[in-house]
């Protein structure tokens, strides 16, 4: 039964993960913790085991980015109750750097984003929910994800209020540079 439910069922999606699914996993993890069955109810065609495995893959990305920027000797991979607190702390520390990194263009590596298309009428970004075009978001949107230019250059582990803070920080830096 376990093999059918988690691997063979025709209702399961293929193994390719969409960036919006990663964003939702991180958002729900910070909201619910490690309650994978509760988190899996938000996804169609994904099992709780598959979501847990994907989360741990994303967690390794966060840990790797953190070690690369701040602490090369940090080999700690938190687990259990303090995992959410540890990840939240590391993400908070990285937000300022993420906000100051160059924006524009699509990120290399982790996802295959579609072409950026210029917006002809006002729409909203599917990730940050801000209007496009605007000073925060730019004037282009991804044809695959519906993300604005600003959201494409921010890692998927930056979600919710942290994402908005990052965008606001970028806007303030842009204003400062213009002065």
C-alpha positions in Angstrom: 0.0 0.0 0.0 2.8 2.5 0.9 4.5 1.9 -2.4 1.3 2.5 -4.3 0.3 5.6 -2.4 3.8 7.3 -2.5 5.2 6.1 -5.8 2.7 4.3 -8.2 -0.6 6.1 -7.9 -1.7 7.8 -11.2 -2.9 10.8 -9.2 0.8 11.8 -8.3 2.5 14.6 -10.1 5.8 13.9 -11.9 9.0 14.6 -9.8 9.6 18.0 -11.2 8.9 20.7 -8.6 7.6 24.1 -9.5 9.2 27.2 -7.8 5.7 28.1 -6.4 5.5 24.7 -4.7 8.9 25.4 -3.0 7.7 28.8 -1.8 4.5 27.2 -0.5 6.5 24.5 1.3 8.7 27.0 3.1 5.7 29.2 4.0 3.7 26.3 5.4 6.8 25.0 7.2 7.3 28.3 9.0 3.6 28.3 9.8 3.0 24.7 10.9 6.4 23.2 11.6 7.1 19.6 10.7 3.4 18.5 10.4 3.9 17.1 6.9 0.4 15.5 6.7 -1.1 18.9 7.4 1.1 20.6 4.9 0.5 18.0 2.2 -3.3 18.8 2.3 -2.4 22.1 0.5 -0.8 20.2 -2.4 -2.6 18.2 -5.1 -0.6 15.2 -6.4 2.1 15.4 -3.8 2.5 13.0 -0.8 3.5 14.0 2.7 6.7 12.0 2.3 7.5 13.7 -1.0 6.9 17.1 0.5 9.1 16.2 3.5 11.9 15.1 1.2 11.6 18.2 -0.9 11.7 20.4 2.2 14.9 18.7 3.4 16.4 19.4 -0.1 15.5 23.1 0.2 16.9 23.1 3.8 20.2 21.9 2.5 20.2 24.8 0.0 19.6 27.3 2.8 22.4 25.7 4.9 24.8 25.7 1.9 24.0 29.4 1.1 24.4 30.3 4.8 27.8 28.5 5.1 29.0 30.1 1.9 28.2 33.6 3.0 28.7 33.6 6.8 30.2 30.5 8.5 32.2 28.0 6.4 32.8 26.0 9.5 29.2 25.6 10.5 28.3 22.0 9.8 25.2 22.0 12.0 22.0 20.7 10.4 19.4 21.4 13.0 16.5 19.0 13.5 13.4 18.6 15.6 11.8 21.4 17.5 14.6 24.0 16.9 14.7 23.4 13.1 12.2 26.1 12.3 13.8 28.6 14.7 17.3 27.8 13.3 16.2 28.2 9.7 14.2 31.4 10.5 17.3 32.8 12.2 19.6 32.0 9.2 17.1 33.3 6.6 16.7 36.6 8.6 20.5 37.0 8.6 20.7 36.5 4.9 17.8 38.8 4.0 19.8 42.0 4.0 22.4 40.5 1.7 19.7 39.1 -0.6 18.1 42.5 -0.8 21.4 44.2 -1.7 22.4 41.7 -4.4 22.0 42.8 -8.0 18.5 42.5 -9.2 17.2 41.8 -12.7 17.4 38.9 -15.0 16.6 35.3 -14.1 18.7 33.4 -11.5 21.0 30.7 -12.8 20.8 27.1 -11.7 17.9 26.0 -9.5 14.9 26.5 -11.7 14.0 26.8 -15.4 12.1 30.0 -15.5 10.3 31.1 -18.6 11.0 34.2 -20.6 10.3 37.6 -19.0 7.5 39.4 -20.8 6.7 43.1 -20.6 3.4 43.7 -18.8 0.8 45.6 -21.0 -1.8 46.1 -18.3 -1.6 46.1 -14.5 -1.5 42.6 -13.0 -0.2 41.2 -9.7 2.8 39.0 -9.0 1.9 35.5 -8.0 4.5 35.4 -5.3 4.6 38.8 -3.6 1.1 39.9 -4.7 2.4 43.4 -5.5 1.2 45.1 -8.7 3.3 44.9 -11.8 4.5 47.3 -13.2 5.7 49.2 -10.2 9.0 50.5 -8.7 9.2 47.5 -6.4 8.5 44.8 -9.0 9.8 46.1 -12.3 7.8 46.0 -15.6 8.3 42.3 -16.6 6.8 39.1 -15.4 7.9 35.4 -15.9 5.7 33.6 -18.5 5.9 30.3 -16.5 5.5 31.3 -12.9 3.8 34.7 -13.0 6.6 36.1 -10.7 7.8 39.7 -11.1 11.4 40.5 -11.9 12.2 41.2 -8.2 10.8 37.9 -7.0 12.8 35.9 -9.5 16.0 37.2 -8.0 15.1 36.3 -4.4 15.6 32.7 -3.2 12.5 30.6 -2.6 13.3 30.3 1.1 12.5 34.0 1.6 8.7 34.0 2.1 5.9 36.0 3.5 6.8 39.1 5.6 10.5 38.5 4.9 9.9 38.7 1.2 8.1 42.0 1.5 10.8 43.3 3.8 13.4 42.3 1.3 11.6 44.1 -1.5 11.1 47.2 0.6 14.8 47.1 1.5 15.7 47.0 -2.2 13.4 49.9 -2.9 15.0 52.0 -0.1 18.5 51.2 -1.5 17.4 52.2 -5.0 16.0 55.5 -3.7 19.3 56.1 -1.8 21.4 55.4 -4.9 19.3 57.9 -6.9 20.0 60.7 -4.4 
